[in-house]
């Protein structure tokens, strides 16, 4: 066990390695560093030395009680001196810049240092002293030694210790925020590790009101309920060991205030004050109404966009916002067309004629469908109590697209694995959300349940395909051409009229672009004979599968010489794993949904899924046990 402690001044010096932003490196200032030929020790040099030392000892702890400020300013009892603007020599303990970057990256491949680093403040703050004159102590050193010298609780880690130290330093100097990096789960001045389950730190106000150090930025919501455990607690599985229960009253971007409640959720008096550095674990998350945010681009007070806005007003799961940056979809009126597009990629979803009477209703219907898709895609338990590892099987390689998603050819096998990494079993379903707006449940089959036990894996080789948006209508026995469909979009019609094959094709704008029969296509006899063979055994079947449909459409468009575009050259699949402690049914999420029965046995999680899909919640806030479910998401792109 090795300990490095520095308590003194911090400053800056010129960066000769080309690493530090702004050209200045943060430093610590030894007593002789400003003498001729003597310089500060830079943070990069320290990291290099720490990385080397950490590779030779079992455990290393570094404590830096000094300013890391970039301002060069002075504060009362602040540990900072002016920057050194001389040109320093290359530090003898460091290699060249490229080697330094590689050495630092190799020492922390997961982004965490192999040693424990405790700093008095953030890089843009000042570190202050307590007391004056020869009796002055650095605030960090004073509180660190004070807390470390107390009778130790079992398995006290640096994270346990710094929760309290940071609270005391920040209470004395609100602009100073001590930092803990690296091996934070290592026991104080020891070699063993003891990692706590996830929690939120409590910082009580002087009047005793609990303040949770997390806010809306990480998904905290008003009405959510937390169990409070004593400082240093690492396992939160037993609610009976909680010292208090609270409900969030107010949620700001980065903190939340709460009120004490009893087991039935009723408000309760302050009772015993919640200690500083207590740990909060969410038990019930209050889900506010889920909504798709859309922005209307164009004249909103008149015409088609006003009609769309008015039609959206009573729909609770679609919300019109005032800024396109806050939107998920944009509805744009331009060049006598209304277009639905996504702001991140400018992907056109669909065009509608701006002057058509039915356009507002059609756009609203599309938004309802997209609301289901996006709301399901974003649904997650922000603080799950169990992990659901899901993704490609080990050793699987694939190219990636511009978004970093793995990319596969249509119908290529994709080996996936889902593992139960928890200590309890869970049930799961896998929902496929394709970027064309479709939703399907690919596992398990309707009526079945799927369950994994601890350590068990579910593996499958799935085949994703680029869907064909072209539609096919087969009419096996008509009396005359007047009975053929007269409208459609991306529609191919093949009909048997008195033993003569007739063909009609409508493009994506609804225009009839082909209207002919086999008698007028004498030079296509071979293709027509092959098509008849394809159709012979399928006229009586109500539906064809996707591959059969594509083959018939391709044959017809080839015969008539009009290659109706398939539209999709690639498509994205997002596989959403919904894992729960109790079995639930999710097949009602399929798109398009025709009917769904929500009246029997819907628990809060199923109601939450239904609200994401259909916006049919009857209450403003829905409470779901946070420890009863989790999600995992895997995305990939399939191309032709």
URKAKA-V648903 format. One record per residue. N is the residue number from 1. RES is the residue in three letters. SS is DSSP state (H for helix, E for strand, - for the rest). PHI is phi in whole degrees, -180 to 180 (NA if undefined). PSI is psi in radians with two decimals (NA if undefined). Layout:
BEGIN
((N	RES	SS	PHI	PSI) (N	RES	SS	PHI	PSI))
END
This chain:
BEGIN
((1	UNK	-	NA	2.18) (2	UNK	E	-122	2.48) (3	UNK	E	-128	2.29) (4	UNK	E	-117	2.15) (5	UNK	E	-128	2.23) (6	UNK	E	-126	2.19) (7	UNK	E	-128	1.85) (8	UNK	-	-178	-2.55) (9	UNK	E	-93	2.60) (10	UNK	E	-117	2.70) (11	UNK	E	-159	-2.67) (12	UNK	E	-142	2.76) (13	UNK	E	-146	2.88) (14	UNK	E	-62	2.44) (15	UNK	-	-93	1.95) (16	UNK	-	-96	-0.04) (17	UNK	-	-96	-0.16) (18	UNK	-	73	0.49) (19	UNK	-	-107	-0.76) (20	UNK	-	-76	2.37) (21	UNK	H	-66	2.46) (22	UNK	H	83	-0.08) (23	UNK	H	80	0.13) (24	UNK	E	-126	2.34) (25	UNK	E	-100	2.54) (26	UNK	E	-77	2.58) (27	UNK	E	-141	2.87) (28	UNK	E	-108	2.67) (29	UNK	E	-116	1.72) (30	UNK	-	-64	2.92) (31	UNK	-	-66	-0.44) (32	UNK	-	-109	0.22) (33	UNK	-	-71	-0.33) (34	UNK	-	-99	0.14) (35	UNK	-	-78	2.77) (36	UNK	-	-54	2.25) (37	UNK	-	82	0.03) (38	UNK	-	-119	2.44) (39	UNK	-	-135	2.91) (40	UNK	-	-65	2.96) (41	UNK	E	-106	2.08) (42	UNK	E	-78	2.81) (43	UNK	H	-65	-0.58) (44	UNK	H	-67	-0.67) (45	UNK	H	-65	-0.71) (46	UNK	H	-61	-0.78) (47	UNK	H	-61	-0.70) (48	UNK	H	-63	-0.75) (49	UNK	H	-66	-0.74) (50	UNK	H	-63	-0.73) (51	UNK	H	-62	-0.70) (52	UNK	H	-67	-0.78) (53	UNK	H	-65	-0.69) (54	UNK	H	-62	-0.47) (55	UNK	-	-78	-0.16) (56	UNK	-	-111	-0.20) (57	UNK	-	-124	2.84) (58	UNK	-	-74	-0.55) (59	UNK	-	-155	2.42) (60	UNK	E	-132	2.29) (61	UNK	E	-121	2.24) (62	UNK	E	-119	2.21) (63	UNK	E	-119	2.11) (64	UNK	E	-117	1.81) (65	UNK	E	-102	1.41) (66	UNK	-	-159	2.96) (67	UNK	-	-77	2.44) (68	UNK	-	-117	0.59) (69	UNK	-	-77	2.50) (70	UNK	-	-94	0.02) (71	UNK	-	-89	-0.44) (72	UNK	-	72	0.11) (73	UNK	-	-81	2.91) (74	UNK	-	-114	2.46) (75	UNK	-	-127	2.94) (76	UNK	-	-63	2.11) (77	UNK	-	59	0.54) (78	UNK	E	-90	2.48) (79	UNK	-	-92	1.27) (80	UNK	E	-149	2.53) (81	UNK	-	-130	2.93) (82	UNK	-	-62	2.66) (83	UNK	-	-62	2.65) (84	UNK	E	-95	1.97) (85	UNK	-	-95	0.16) (86	UNK	-	-73	2.81) (87	UNK	-	-85	1.92) (88	UNK	-	-81	2.72) (89	UNK	-	-73	2.83) (90	UNK	-	-65	2.26) (91	UNK	-	-59	2.27) (92	UNK	-	-67	-0.37) (93	UNK	-	-87	-0.04) (94	UNK	-	-115	2.54) (95	UNK	-	-79	-2.97) (96	UNK	-	-69	2.93) (97	UNK	H	-54	-0.76) (98	UNK	H	-63	-0.75) (99	UNK	H	-66	-0.61) (100	UNK	H	-65	-0.81) (101	UNK	H	-59	-0.75) (102	UNK	H	-65	-0.69) (103	UNK	H	-66	-0.74) (104	UNK	H	-66	-0.74) (105	UNK	H	-64	-0.70) (106	UNK	H	-67	-0.55) (107	UNK	H	-77	-0.28) (108	UNK	-	-141	1.19) (109	UNK	-	-63	-0.45) (110	UNK	-	-99	0.23) (111	UNK	-	86	-0.02) (112	UNK	-	-115	2.33) (113	UNK	-	-68	2.63) (114	UNK	-	-77	-0.10) (115	UNK	-	-114	2.97) (116	UNK	E	-100	2.15) (117	UNK	E	-116	2.16) (118	UNK	E	-118	2.11) (119	UNK	E	-117	2.58) (120	UNK	-	-69	-0.46) (121	UNK	-	-160	3.02) (122	UNK	-	-75	2.95) (123	UNK	-	-65	-0.36) (124	UNK	-	-110	0.39) (125	UNK	-	-121	2.97) (126	UNK	-	-106	2.59) (127	UNK	-	-104	2.29) (128	UNK	E	-109	2.92) (129	UNK	E	-111	2.70) (130	UNK	E	-106	2.36) (131	UNK	-	85	-2.98) (132	UNK	-	-148	2.85) (133	UNK	H	63	-2.61) (134	UNK	H	-67	-0.28) (135	UNK	H	-91	0.04) (136	UNK	-	-71	2.47) (137	UNK	E	-127	2.58) (138	UNK	E	-63	2.41) (139	UNK	H	-58	-0.75) (140	UNK	H	-62	-0.87) (141	UNK	H	-61	-0.74) (142	UNK	H	-61	-0.90) (143	UNK	H	-75	-0.56) (144	UNK	H	-64	-0.87) (145	UNK	H	-68	-0.60) (146	UNK	H	-63	-0.79) (147	UNK	H	-73	-0.67) (148	UNK	H	-69	-0.41) (149	UNK	-	-85	-0.11) (150	UNK	-	-73	2.78) (151	UNK	-	-54	2.18) (152	UNK	-	-76	2.41) (153	UNK	-	-80	2.82) (154	UNK	-	-66	2.35) (155	UNK	-	59	0.68) (156	UNK	-	-66	2.14) (157	UNK	E	-103	2.95) (158	UNK	H	-62	-0.58) (159	UNK	H	-64	-0.77) (160	UNK	H	-58	-0.82) (161	UNK	H	-66	-0.78) (162	UNK	H	-74	-0.40) (163	UNK	H	-56	-0.76) (164	UNK	H	-77	-0.76) (165	UNK	H	-61	-0.81) (166	UNK	H	-62	-0.69) (167	UNK	H	-61	-0.79) (168	UNK	H	-70	-0.71) (169	UNK	H	-65	-0.78) (170	UNK	H	-67	-0.57) (171	UNK	H	-67	-0.62) (172	UNK	H	-78	-0.68) (173	UNK	-	-135	1.65) (174	UNK	-	-59	-0.34) (175	UNK	-	-95	0.11) (176	UNK	-	-113	2.16) (177	UNK	-	-125	1.68) (178	UNK	-	-57	2.56) (179	UNK	E	-119	2.53) (180	UNK	E	-128	2.17) (181	UNK	E	-131	2.81) (182	UNK	E	82	-2.36) (183	UNK	-	-78	1.27) (184	UNK	-	-75	-0.30) (185	UNK	-	-92	0.11) (186	UNK	E	-77	2.48) (187	UNK	E	-68	2.54) (188	UNK	-	-59	2.17) (189	UNK	-	52	0.62) (190	UNK	-	-135	-3.02) (191	UNK	-	-114	-0.36) (192	UNK	-	-79	2.81) (193	UNK	E	-119	2.63) (194	UNK	-	-148	1.68) (195	UNK	-	-89	2.36) (196	UNK	-	-87	2.67) (197	UNK	-	-67	2.80) (198	UNK	-	-59	2.48) (199	UNK	-	-154	2.95) (200	UNK	E	-116	2.32) (201	UNK	E	-75	2.49) (202	UNK	E	-103	2.33) (203	UNK	-	-129	1.57) (204	UNK	-	-64	2.51) (205	UNK	-	-75	2.86) (206	UNK	-	-56	-0.51) (207	UNK	-	-84	0.09) (208	UNK	-	92	-0.12) (209	UNK	-	-67	2.20) (210	UNK	-	-70	2.33) (211	UNK	E	-120	2.10) (212	UNK	E	-91	2.33) (213	UNK	-	-85	0.95) (214	UNK	-	-160	2.59) (215	UNK	-	-140	-2.71) (216	UNK	H	-61	-0.45) (217	UNK	H	-61	-0.45) (218	UNK	H	-114	0.29) (219	UNK	-	95	0.19) (220	UNK	-	-67	2.48) (221	UNK	-	-135	2.56) (222	UNK	-	-62	2.32) (223	UNK	-	98	-0.23) (224	UNK	-	-68	2.60) (225	UNK	E	-118	2.44) (226	UNK	E	-128	2.48) (227	UNK	E	-90	2.43) (228	UNK	E	-108	2.28) (229	UNK	E	-118	2.77) (230	UNK	-	-63	2.66) (231	UNK	-	-54	2.45) (232	UNK	-	88	-0.18) (233	UNK	-	-62	2.40) (234	UNK	-	-116	-0.37) (235	UNK	-	-121	2.24) (236	UNK	-	-120	0.41) (237	UNK	-	-69	-0.48) (238	UNK	-	-102	1.83) (239	UNK	H	-61	-0.41) (240	UNK	H	-66	-0.36) (241	UNK	H	-88	-0.02) (242	UNK	-	-68	2.53) (243	UNK	-	-93	-0.22) (244	UNK	E	-167	2.87) (245	UNK	E	-130	2.43) (246	UNK	E	-133	2.79) (247	UNK	E	-126	2.33) (248	UNK	E	-68	2.27) (249	UNK	E	-99	-0.82) (250	UNK	E	-133	2.40) (251	UNK	E	-124	2.04) (252	UNK	-	-102	3.12) (253	UNK	-	-58	-0.62) (254	UNK	-	-126	-0.13) (255	UNK	-	-139	2.87) (256	UNK	E	-141	2.39) (257	UNK	E	-101	2.67) (258	UNK	E	-137	2.92) (259	UNK	E	-123	2.59) (260	UNK	E	-72	2.42) (261	UNK	E	-134	2.83) (262	UNK	-	-93	-3.02) (263	UNK	-	-63	-0.42) (264	UNK	-	-94	0.13) (265	UNK	-	85	0.08) (266	UNK	-	-82	2.53) (267	UNK	E	-60	2.56) (268	UNK	-	-140	2.73) (269	UNK	-	-65	2.99) (270	UNK	-	-62	-0.61) (271	UNK	-	58	-2.57) (272	UNK	-	-69	2.30) (273	UNK	-	-63	2.43) (274	UNK	-	-72	2.23) (275	UNK	-	-70	2.73) (276	UNK	-	-64	2.60) (277	UNK	-	67	0.31) (278	UNK	-	-66	2.87) (279	UNK	E	-121	2.28) (280	UNK	E	-108	2.39) (281	UNK	E	-127	2.21) (282	UNK	E	-71	2.26) (283	UNK	E	-108	-0.64) (284	UNK	E	-132	2.15) (285	UNK	E	-100	2.26) (286	UNK	E	-91	1.88) (287	UNK	E	-87	2.04) (288	UNK	E	-74	2.89) (289	UNK	-	-58	2.28) (290	UNK	-	-84	2.30) (291	UNK	-	-143	2.60) (292	UNK	E	-91	2.17) (293	UNK	E	-91	2.18) (294	UNK	E	-125	2.60) (295	UNK	E	-118	2.33) (296	UNK	E	-97	1.99) (297	UNK	E	-102	1.93) (298	UNK	-	138	-3.00) (299	UNK	-	-68	1.92) (300	UNK	-	-90	-0.28) (301	UNK	-	-95	-0.13) (302	UNK	-	-141	2.89) (303	UNK	H	70	-2.65) (304	UNK	H	-69	-0.62) (305	UNK	H	-68	-0.62) (306	UNK	H	-64	-0.72) (307	UNK	H	-63	-0.66) (308	UNK	H	-67	-0.77) (309	UNK	H	-60	-0.79) (310	UNK	H	-63	-0.68) (311	UNK	H	-70	-0.45) (312	UNK	H	-82	-0.32) (313	UNK	-	-54	-0.81) (314	UNK	-	-81	-0.06) (315	UNK	-	-90	1.97) (316	UNK	-	-79	-0.38) (317	UNK	-	-99	0.23) (318	UNK	E	-131	2.26) (319	UNK	E	-130	2.26) (320	UNK	E	-85	2.23) (321	UNK	-	-113	2.87) (322	UNK	-	-94	-0.08) (323	UNK	-	-135	2.29) (324	UNK	H	-67	-0.41) (325	UNK	H	-68	-0.42) (326	UNK	H	-93	0.03) (327	UNK	-	-98	2.74) (328	UNK	-	-95	-0.64) (329	UNK	E	-130	2.64) (330	UNK	E	-116	2.31) (331	UNK	E	-105	1.94) (332	UNK	E	-114	2.27) (333	UNK	E	-103	2.08) (334	UNK	E	-160	2.42) (335	UNK	-	53	0.74) (336	UNK	-	63	0.41) (337	UNK	E	-131	2.63) (338	UNK	E	-109	2.19) (339	UNK	E	-122	2.38) (340	UNK	E	-99	2.13) (341	UNK	E	-142	2.81) (342	UNK	E	-98	2.25) (343	UNK	-	-67	-0.47) (344	UNK	-	-73	-0.59) (345	UNK	-	-119	-0.15) (346	UNK	-	56	0.67) (347	UNK	E	-84	2.14) (348	UNK	E	-74	2.16) (349	UNK	E	-86	-0.82) (350	UNK	E	-170	2.59) (351	UNK	E	-104	2.57) (352	UNK	E	-138	2.48) (353	UNK	E	-68	2.24) (354	UNK	-	-66	-0.48) (355	UNK	-	-97	0.10) (356	UNK	-	-80	2.43) (357	UNK	-	-61	-0.61) (358	UNK	-	-88	-0.05) (359	UNK	H	-60	-0.83) (360	UNK	H	-55	-0.78) (361	UNK	H	-66	-0.70) (362	UNK	H	-67	-0.72) (363	UNK	H	-64	-0.76) (364	UNK	H	-63	-0.71) (365	UNK	H	-60	-0.75) (366	UNK	H	-64	-0.70) (367	UNK	H	-65	-0.63) (368	UNK	H	-60	-0.74) (369	UNK	H	-67	-0.77) (370	UNK	H	-67	-0.56) (371	UNK	H	-60	-0.78) (372	UNK	H	-58	-0.82) (373	UNK	H	-64	-0.92) (374	UNK	H	-68	-0.69) (375	UNK	H	-65	-0.66) (376	UNK	H	-67	-0.73) (377	UNK	H	-61	-0.63) (378	UNK	H	-88	-0.14) (379	UNK	-	-68	2.23) (380	UNK	-	-159	2.73) (381	UNK	-	-90	1.96) (382	UNK	-	-70	-0.40) (383	UNK	-	-134	1.13) (384	UNK	-	-69	2.63) (385	UNK	-	-97	-0.02) (386	UNK	-	-142	2.68) (387	UNK	-	-100	2.54) (388	UNK	E	-127	1.41) (389	UNK	E	-67	2.21) (390	UNK	E	-148	2.32) (391	UNK	E	169	-2.80) (392	UNK	E	-69	2.54) (393	UNK	-	-63	2.62) (394	UNK	-	-57	2.41) (395	UNK	-	91	-0.13) (396	UNK	-	-79	2.24) (397	UNK	-	-120	2.59) (398	UNK	-	-161	2.67) (399	UNK	-	-68	2.88) (400	UNK	E	-121	2.69) (401	UNK	-	-87	-3.02) (402	UNK	-	-66	-0.31) (403	UNK	-	-93	0.02) (404	UNK	-	85	0.10) (405	UNK	-	-82	2.48) (406	UNK	E	-61	2.52) (407	UNK	E	-121	2.30) (408	UNK	E	-130	2.74) (409	UNK	E	-77	2.68) (410	UNK	-	-58	2.31) (411	UNK	-	70	0.16) (412	UNK	-	-72	2.47) (413	UNK	E	-69	2.31) (414	UNK	E	-120	1.88) (415	UNK	E	-81	2.10) (416	UNK	E	-119	2.68) (417	UNK	E	-141	2.39) (418	UNK	E	-122	2.32) (419	UNK	E	-128	2.50) (420	UNK	E	-89	1.77) (421	UNK	-	-96	0.20) (422	UNK	-	-100	-3.12) (423	UNK	-	-97	-0.03) (424	UNK	-	-128	2.79) (425	UNK	-	-76	2.74) (426	UNK	E	-144	2.72) (427	UNK	E	-96	2.66) (428	UNK	E	-148	2.71) (429	UNK	E	-135	2.66) (430	UNK	E	-122	2.09) (431	UNK	E	-109	2.30) (432	UNK	E	-102	2.05) (433	UNK	E	-109	1.90) (434	UNK	E	-90	2.64) (435	UNK	-	-71	0.00) (436	UNK	-	-89	0.09) (437	UNK	-	96	-0.03) (438	UNK	-	-82	2.66) (439	UNK	E	-133	2.26) (440	UNK	E	-142	2.67) (441	UNK	E	-102	2.00) (442	UNK	E	-96	-0.22) (443	UNK	E	-164	2.41) (444	UNK	-	-83	-3.08) (445	UNK	-	-69	2.71) (446	UNK	-	-58	2.29) (447	UNK	-	95	-0.34) (448	UNK	-	-94	2.91) (449	UNK	-	-128	2.63) (450	UNK	-	-121	2.37) (451	UNK	E	-139	2.41) (452	UNK	E	-119	2.45) (453	UNK	-	-102	2.85) (454	UNK	-	-51	2.24) (455	UNK	-	85	-0.20) (456	UNK	-	-80	2.63) (457	UNK	E	-122	2.56) (458	UNK	E	-111	2.14) (459	UNK	E	-125	2.47) (460	UNK	E	-149	2.64) (461	UNK	E	-108	1.88) (462	UNK	E	-100	2.68) (463	UNK	E	-119	2.04) (464	UNK	-	-96	2.55) (465	UNK	-	-133	2.63) (466	UNK	-	-79	2.04) (467	UNK	-	-71	2.70) (468	UNK	-	-100	2.00) (469	UNK	-	-78	-0.18) (470	UNK	-	-68	2.40) (471	UNK	E	-103	2.65) (472	UNK	E	-127	2.33) (473	UNK	E	-122	2.16) (474	UNK	E	-109	2.16) (475	UNK	E	-120	1.91) (476	UNK	E	-81	-0.41) (477	UNK	E	-154	1.70) (478	UNK	E	-116	2.72) (479	UNK	-	-89	-0.59) (480	UNK	-	-153	2.76) (481	UNK	H	-60	-0.37) (482	UNK	H	-65	-0.28) (483	UNK	H	-88	-0.04) (484	UNK	-	-70	2.63) (485	UNK	-	-56	2.47) (486	UNK	-	-109	0.03) (487	UNK	-	-152	2.82) (488	UNK	-	161	2.98) (489	UNK	-	-132	2.32) (490	UNK	-	51	0.71) (491	UNK	E	-112	2.28) (492	UNK	E	-112	2.19) (493	UNK	E	-115	2.24) (494	UNK	E	-128	2.18) (495	UNK	E	-133	2.53) (496	UNK	E	-100	1.82) (497	UNK	E	-114	1.87) (498	UNK	-	53	0.79) (499	UNK	-	69	0.28) (500	UNK	E	-117	2.25) (501	UNK	E	-79	2.21) (502	UNK	E	-112	2.58) (503	UNK	E	-131	2.35) (504	UNK	E	-135	2.49) (505	UNK	E	-134	2.32) (506	UNK	E	-115	2.30) (507	UNK	-	-81	-3.05) (508	UNK	-	-66	-0.31) (509	UNK	-	-94	0.01) (510	UNK	-	89	0.14) (511	UNK	-	-83	2.38) (512	UNK	E	-78	1.96) (513	UNK	E	-105	-0.27) (514	UNK	E	-139	2.32) (515	UNK	E	-149	1.72) (516	UNK	E	-154	-3.14) (517	UNK	E	-143	3.03) (518	UNK	H	-67	-0.43) (519	UNK	H	-65	-0.48) (520	UNK	H	-92	0.11) (521	UNK	-	-125	0.96) (522	UNK	H	-60	-0.57) (523	UNK	H	-79	0.07) (524	UNK	H	-116	0.47) (525	UNK	H	-59	-0.74) (526	UNK	H	-61	-0.81) (527	UNK	H	-65	-0.64) (528	UNK	H	-68	-0.69) (529	UNK	H	-61	-0.77) (530	UNK	H	-63	-0.68) (531	UNK	H	-65	-0.73) (532	UNK	H	-59	-0.71) (533	UNK	H	-63	-0.70) (534	UNK	H	-62	-0.67) (535	UNK	H	-83	-0.39) (536	UNK	H	-53	-0.81) (537	UNK	-	-89	0.04) (538	UNK	-	-117	-0.14) (539	UNK	-	-56	-0.67) (540	UNK	-	-79	-0.26) (541	UNK	-	-82	2.36) (542	UNK	-	-69	-0.68) (543	UNK	-	-134	2.62) (544	UNK	-	-108	2.71) (545	UNK	-	-76	3.04) (546	UNK	H	-60	-0.73) (547	UNK	H	-67	-0.74) (548	UNK	H	-64	-0.75) (549	UNK	H	-59	-0.81) (550	UNK	H	-62	-0.66) (551	UNK	H	-66	-0.73) (552	UNK	H	-66	-0.77) (553	UNK	H	-62	-0.77) (554	UNK	H	-62	-0.70) (555	UNK	H	-64	-0.79) (556	UNK	H	-65	-0.84) (557	UNK	H	-65	-0.52) (558	UNK	H	-71	-0.72) (559	UNK	H	-64	-0.78) (560	UNK	H	-86	-0.17) (561	UNK	-	77	0.47) (562	UNK	-	-127	1.72) (563	UNK	-	-78	1.48) (564	UNK	-	-58	2.12) (565	UNK	-	-59	2.45) (566	UNK	-	-78	-0.21) (567	UNK	-	75	-0.90) (568	UNK	-	-93	2.05) (569	UNK	-	-91	-0.42) (570	UNK	E	-151	2.83) (571	UNK	E	-151	2.65) (572	UNK	E	-106	2.44) (573	UNK	E	-115	2.26) (574	UNK	E	-115	1.98) (575	UNK	E	-93	2.02) (576	UNK	E	-102	2.02) (577	UNK	E	-90	2.18) (578	UNK	E	-112	1.89) (579	UNK	E	-109	2.40) (580	UNK	E	-146	2.72) (581	UNK	-	-72	-0.51) (582	UNK	-	-117	2.60) (583	UNK	-	-68	2.43) (584	UNK	-	-134	2.78) (585	UNK	-	-101	2.35) (586	UNK	-	-124	0.10) (587	UNK	H	-69	-0.30) (588	UNK	H	-70	-0.15) (589	UNK	H	-79	-0.18) (590	UNK	-	-56	2.57) (591	UNK	-	-117	2.28) (592	UNK	-	-80	2.52) (593	UNK	-	-92	2.16) (594	UNK	-	-96	-0.92) (595	UNK	-	-137	2.68) (596	UNK	-	-152	2.44) (597	UNK	-	-106	1.86) (598	UNK	-	-103	0.24) (599	UNK	-	-94	-0.26) (600	UNK	-	-118	2.11) (601	UNK	-	63	0.53) (602	UNK	-	-84	2.00) (603	UNK	-	-83	3.02) (604	UNK	H	-58	-0.62) (605	UNK	H	-67	-0.76) (606	UNK	H	-64	-0.64) (607	UNK	H	-66	-0.62) (608	UNK	H	-64	-0.75) (609	UNK	H	-62	-0.75) (610	UNK	H	-64	-0.68) (611	UNK	H	-66	-0.68) (612	UNK	H	-62	-0.66) (613	UNK	H	-83	-0.70) (614	UNK	H	-123	-0.16) (615	UNK	-	62	0.64) (616	UNK	-	-106	0.41) (617	UNK	-	-66	2.48) (618	UNK	-	-98	-0.14) (619	UNK	-	-125	2.73) (620	UNK	-	-73	-0.64) (621	UNK	E	-126	2.32) (622	UNK	E	-116	2.12) (623	UNK	E	-94	2.17) (624	UNK	E	-127	2.30) (625	UNK	E	-58	2.17) (626	UNK	H	-71	-0.42) (627	UNK	H	-94	0.19) (628	UNK	H	-104	-0.09) (629	UNK	E	-158	2.84) (630	UNK	E	-155	2.88) (631	UNK	E	-133	2.79) (632	UNK	E	-143	2.59) (633	UNK	E	-132	2.28) (634	UNK	E	-124	2.24) (635	UNK	E	-119	2.55) (636	UNK	E	-152	2.87) (637	UNK	E	-115	2.41) (638	UNK	E	-116	2.32) (639	UNK	E	-129	2.82) (640	UNK	-	-76	NA))
END
